[in-house]
Amino acid sequence: MPAIRRSAAAAAALLVLLAGTATACGPGGDRAAAADHKDPADGGLALPKGIPTSLDDLKQWKDGGWSDWHSWARRASDFANPVIKDHWRTDRLAQAKAAPEIGARATGAGDESEATDPVPAPVGAAQVARPYHRHMAPVGKIFFDSPKGPMVCSGTVVEDPAHPGKSNLVWTAGHCVHSGKRGGWMRNIVFVPSYNDDGVPMDEVGGTPPQQVTPYGRFWADWITTSGEWIGMGSEDTGNGGSAYDFAVLHVKPENGGTKSLQETVGAAAQVWFNAPAANGLGALDAFGYPAAAPYDGARMMNCPARPGRLVIQPGTPAMHRIGCTMTGGTSGGGWFVNRGGKLTLVSNTSISSSSHTWLAGPHLGPEAQRVFTDISRKFADR
């Protein structure tokens, strides 16, 4: 694998902010890897033996179960995320923490890439005005179970051209749903828009009325697409050029059933701008997320307004967007937005950070990202 090329100033360890856990991948193909789950009763994919499908099953779940899960779920075509009602109660949502961060190994630095801009000055994250459903309704938190326990990322409701005004799609980072080459799909993946609507401190969230913590309810992923590059080469050991393909899209359904779409429920969605100009041609943008690692606790939505630059961390991969920002683990998958034609427009998502939490970087949403998005949109076009 080619060595990472970066300037001395950018040689600080790169971190992927999966609630603080580092994962990354190198180019492994240009396909979109789709994940499918159908209930066995419908004649679809059978769940692996012993996989929990109820709260009672979860009580019997042993540590060794994750070994069986990853053995089964490592195949890119396999994904199972059966709804387990009330698994993510407000108290358990509050328990999801940032995992330990893992830095990238140093690789011999060559000449500075001409496509990499100077390291940006840090921008202090600011709190988003509350209640969130009135100020940034499409943004929320993604919760999932991993071998290391419950974890969090951030995500955004995005428009679906196949269902105008009625989207059930959520944009996030690839490493928030799949652990890469040596792992498989995460479990019990849910999206909570406008999480903790009034921003109460995390130590009070467990006792806060559910309608304030999950104002629109919980939405379970029933289909996910991420890049073939991520699944083929992803690694929890180090961040590298695969971060340029670190994106994913979820199709979700409400935990309590119903026919109302996520977009109709929330009342808003961001459009996605594929093949937008390079970072140095975008102008100002705003990055949003729920940082959960110190000094933050994941209780509040934060924002960094900044002007992006370019970051190439591996030759042959697209230049990423990079901004100065002090947000930490838990921000992964959070949307980066511009105003395009008067509409909230997503141009990237948080993928990696410096070890000192002075900057964030996210992928440029080029043809690979567009394929991932188009695949899932077409999948549900007639549903």
C-alpha positions in Angstrom: 0.0 0.0 0.0 1.5 3.4 -0.9 2.8 5.5 1.9 0.7 8.4 3.1 2.0 11.7 1.8 1.4 14.8 3.8 3.2 17.9 5.1 5.1 17.8 8.4 2.4 20.0 9.9 -0.2 17.4 8.9 1.8 14.4 10.2 -0.2 14.3 13.5 -2.0 11.0 14.0 -5.2 10.7 12.0 -8.3 9.5 13.8 -11.6 8.2 12.6 -14.3 9.5 14.8 -16.6 6.6 15.2 -17.5 7.8 18.6 -13.8 7.8 19.0 -12.8 4.5 17.4 -10.5 4.6 14.4 -11.2 2.7 11.2 -10.2 3.2 7.7 -9.7 1.5 4.3 -7.7 1.6 1.1 -9.2 1.4 -2.4 -10.8 -2.0 -2.8 -13.1 -1.5 -5.7 -15.6 1.0 -7.0 -18.8 -0.9 -6.3 -21.4 0.0 -3.8 -21.7 -2.8 -1.3 -25.4 -3.4 -0.4 -26.6 -5.0 2.7 -30.0 -6.8 2.7 -32.2 -8.1 5.5 -35.5 -9.7 5.0 -37.5 -11.4 7.7 -37.2 -15.2 7.3 -41.0 -15.4 7.3 -41.0 -13.4 4.1 -38.8 -16.0 2.4 -35.7 -13.7 2.7 -32.3 -14.1 4.2 -32.3 -16.3 7.3 -30.8 -14.8 10.4 -27.7 -16.5 11.8 -28.5 -19.0 14.6 -28.5 -17.3 18.0 -28.7 -13.7 16.8 -31.0 -11.8 19.2 -34.4 -10.7 17.8 -36.0 -9.7 21.1 -35.1 -8.2 24.5 -35.3 -11.7 26.0 -32.8 -12.9 23.4 -30.5 -10.0 24.2 -30.4 -11.0 27.9 -28.9 -14.4 26.8 -26.4 -12.7 24.5 -22.8 -13.7 25.5 -19.5 -12.1 24.6 -18.8 -15.0 22.3 -21.9 -14.2 20.3 -20.0 -11.4 18.6 -17.5 -13.9 17.2 -20.3 -15.8 15.6 -21.9 -12.5 14.4 -18.8 -11.2 12.7 -18.1 -14.6 11.1 -21.6 -14.4 9.5 -21.8 -10.7 8.9 -18.4 -10.3 7.4 -19.8 -11.2 4.0 -20.8 -7.8 2.4 -24.1 -9.1 1.1 -25.3 -10.1 4.5 -26.9 -7.7 6.9 -29.5 -8.2 9.7 -31.0 -5.5 11.9 -34.3 -6.9 13.2 -36.3 -4.3 15.2 -36.0 -5.0 18.9 -38.6 -2.7 20.4 -37.5 -0.8 23.5 -33.9 -2.0 23.2 -32.8 1.7 22.9 -34.7 3.2 25.8 -33.7 6.7 26.9 -31.5 5.4 29.7 -29.6 3.1 27.3 -29.2 5.8 24.7 -27.5 7.9 27.4 -25.1 5.0 28.1 -23.6 5.0 24.6 -20.2 6.4 24.9 -17.2 7.4 22.8 -14.8 4.5 22.4 -11.0 4.8 22.7 -9.4 6.7 19.8 -6.8 5.0 17.7 -4.2 7.0 15.9 -2.7 6.3 12.5 0.8 4.7 12.3 3.4 7.1 11.0 4.4 6.3 7.5 7.5 7.7 5.8 6.6 11.2 4.7 7.4 12.0 1.1 7.1 15.3 -0.6 4.2 17.4 0.3 1.2 16.8 -1.9 0.4 19.7 -4.1 -3.3 19.0 -3.5 -3.0 19.3 0.3 -3.6 22.8 1.7 -2.0 24.2 4.9 -3.3 22.8 8.2 -6.3 25.0 9.2 -6.4 26.9 12.5 -8.8 25.3 15.0 -12.4 26.6 15.2 -14.2 26.3 18.5 -17.4 24.3 18.2 -20.5 26.2 19.2 -23.8 24.9 20.6 -26.7 24.7 18.2 -29.8 26.7 19.2 -32.5 24.7 21.0 -34.9 23.0 20.6 -33.1 21.3 17.8 -36.3 20.3 15.9 -36.8 24.1 15.2 -33.2 24.9 14.2 -31.6 21.8 12.7 -34.3 19.1 12.5 -32.6 16.8 9.9 -29.6 16.2 12.2 -29.6 13.4 14.8 -27.6 10.6 16.4 -27.0 7.1 15.2 -26.8 4.4 17.9 -25.5 0.9 17.4 -24.1 -2.1 19.3 -20.5 -3.1 18.6 -18.2 -5.7 20.1 -17.0 -2.9 22.4 -20.5 -2.0 23.6 -23.0 0.7 22.6 -21.6 3.5 20.5 -22.8 6.7 18.8 -22.3 8.5 15.6 -24.1 11.4 13.9 -26.4 11.4 10.8 -28.6 13.5 8.6 -32.0 13.0 7.0 -31.4 13.5 3.2 -33.8 13.9 0.3 -34.6 10.9 -1.8 -35.3 11.7 -5.5 -37.4 8.5 -5.8 -39.7 9.8 -3.0 -39.9 13.6 -3.1 -40.9 14.9 0.3 -41.1 11.4 1.7 -37.5 10.3 2.2 -36.5 7.5 4.6 -32.8 8.0 3.9 -30.1 8.9 6.4 -26.5 9.9 5.5 -23.6 9.0 7.8 -20.0 7.6 7.7 -19.2 4.1 6.5 -17.4 3.2 9.7 -20.5 3.9 11.7 -22.2 0.9 10.2 -19.5 -1.5 9.1 -16.1 -2.2 10.8 -14.3 -2.9 7.6 -12.2 -5.8 6.2 -11.8 -7.7 9.4 -15.2 -7.2 10.8 -18.8 -6.9 9.7 -22.0 -4.9 10.1 -22.8 -3.3 13.4 -25.9 -4.4 15.2 -29.1 -2.7 16.4 -28.5 0.4 14.3 -31.1 3.2 14.9 -31.4 6.8 14.0 -32.8 9.4 16.4 -33.5 12.8 14.8 -33.2 15.9 17.0 -31.8 13.7 19.8 -32.2 15.4 23.3 -34.2 18.2 21.8 -33.6 20.6 24.6 -30.0 19.7 25.2 -30.2 18.7 28.8 -26.9 17.5 30.4 -26.1 13.9 29.7 -26.3 12.9 33.4 -30.0 14.0 33.3 -30.9 12.4 30.0 -31.8 9.1 31.5 -34.5 10.7 33.6 -35.8 13.1 31.0 -39.2 12.3 29.4 -38.8 10.2 26.2 -40.7 12.8 24.1 -37.8 15.3 24.8 -35.0 12.8 24.2 -36.5 11.1 21.1 -39.0 13.8 19.9 -39.7 11.9 16.6 -39.1 8.4 17.9 -36.5 5.8 16.9 -35.9 4.7 13.3 -34.3 1.3 12.6 -32.1 0.7 9.5 -33.6 -2.0 7.3 -31.1 -1.6 4.5 -27.6 0.0 4.2 -25.2 0.8 1.4 -21.6 1.8 1.9 -18.6 1.8 -0.5 -16.9 -1.3 -1.7 -13.6 0.5 -0.8 -14.6 0.7 2.8 -15.8 -3.0 3.1 -12.9 -4.3 1.1 -10.0 -2.5 3.0 -11.5 -1.0 6.2 -9.3 -1.3 9.3 -9.9 -0.4 12.9 -6.1 -0.1 13.4 -5.3 3.0 11.4 -6.8 5.8 9.3 -5.5 6.0 5.7 -6.7 6.9 2.2 -9.8 4.8 2.6 -11.3 7.7 4.6 -11.9 9.3 1.2 -14.7 6.7 0.7 -16.0 6.8 4.3 -19.7 7.3 3.7 -22.9 5.3 4.0 -26.7 5.7 3.5 -29.3 4.0 5.7 -32.9 3.3 4.7 -34.9 3.4 7.9 -38.4 2.5 9.3 -40.1 3.7 12.5 -39.7 1.4 15.5 -43.4 1.7 16.3 -44.6 1.1 12.7 -46.8 3.4 10.7 -46.7 4.7 7.1 -45.4 8.2 7.6 -41.9 8.7 6.2 -39.0 10.0 8.2 -38.9 13.2 6.2 -42.6 13.8 6.8 -42.2 13.0 10.5 -39.3 15.4 10.9 -40.5 18.0 8.4 -37.2 18.6 6.8 -34.3 17.0 4.8 -31.1 18.1 3.3 -30.3 17.8 -0.4 -27.0 16.1 -1.4 -24.6 17.7 -3.8 -22.5 15.1 -5.6 -19.4 16.1 -7.6 -19.4 19.5 -6.0 -16.2 21.7 -6.5 -13.1 20.7 -4.6 -12.8 22.0 -1.0 -10.9 25.1 -2.0 -13.7 26.0 -4.4 -16.6 25.6 -2.0 -16.4 28.7 0.2 -17.7 28.6 3.7 -19.6 25.6 5.2 -20.9 24.4 8.5 -20.2 21.0 10.1 -22.7 19.6 12.6 -22.7 16.6 15.0 -23.0 15.3 18.5 -19.4 15.1 19.9 -19.3 12.5 22.7 -15.6 12.3 23.7 -14.1 14.7 26.3 -14.6 17.6 26.7 -18.1 16.9 25.3 -20.5 14.3 26.5 -22.7 13.7 23.5 -25.7 15.5 25.0 -25.7 18.5 22.7 -25.6 19.2 19.0 -22.6 21.3 18.1 -21.5 23.2 15.0 -18.3 24.5 13.4 -18.5 27.2 10.8 -15.3 27.1 8.7 -13.8 27.4 5.2 -12.5 24.0 3.9 -9.2 23.2 2.4 -7.9 20.0 0.7 -6.2 17.0 2.3 -4.7 14.1 0.4 -3.6 11.4 2.8 -2.8 8.7 0.2 -1.7 9.0 -3.4 -4.4 8.0 -5.9 -7.3 8.8 -3.6 -9.6 11.9 -3.9 -8.6 15.0 -1.9 -10.8 15.2 1.2 -12.3 18.4 2.7 -10.6 19.6 5.8 -11.7 22.3 8.3 -10.6 23.6 11.6 -12.9 22.3 14.3 -12.7 21.1 17.9 -15.4 18.5 17.8 -14.5 15.0 19.0 -15.6 11.4 18.9 -19.3 10.9 18.2 -19.2 13.5 15.5 -18.5 10.9 12.8 -21.1 10.8 10.1 -22.3 14.3 10.9 -23.2 16.4 7.9 -21.2 19.3 6.4 -23.5 21.8 4.8 -23.6 24.7 2.4 -26.4 26.9 1.3 -27.2 26.0 -2.4 -30.1 27.8 -4.0 -31.5 28.7 -0.6 -31.5 25.0 0.5 -29.6 23.1 3.1 -27.1 21.0 1.1 -24.9 18.2 2.3 -21.4 18.1 0.7 -19.5 15.8 3.1 -19.6 14.0 6.4 -17.1 13.9 9.3 -14.6 11.0 8.9 -11.3 11.7 10.6 -9.6 14.2 12.9 -6.3 15.2 14.2 -5.2 13.6 17.5 -5.3 17.1 19.1 -8.9 17.7 17.9 -8.0 20.8 16.0 -9.3 19.8 12.6 -11.8 17.4 10.9 -11.7 15.9 7.5 -14.5 14.4 5.4 -14.8 12.8 1.9 -15.5 14.6 -1.3 -18.8 13.1 -2.5 -17.8 12.1 -6.0 -19.0 9.3 -8.3 -18.4 6.6 -5.7 -20.7 8.3 -3.2 -23.3 9.0 -5.9 -23.4 5.3 -6.8 -23.9 4.3 -3.1 -26.8 6.8 -2.9 -28.4 5.9 -6.2 -28.3 2.2 -5.3 -30.4 2.6 -2.2 -32.7 5.1 -3.7 -33.5 2.8 -6.6 -33.9 -0.2 -4.3 -36.9 1.4 -2.6 -38.2 3.4 -5.6 -41.3 1.3 -5.9 -42.0 0.9 -2.2 
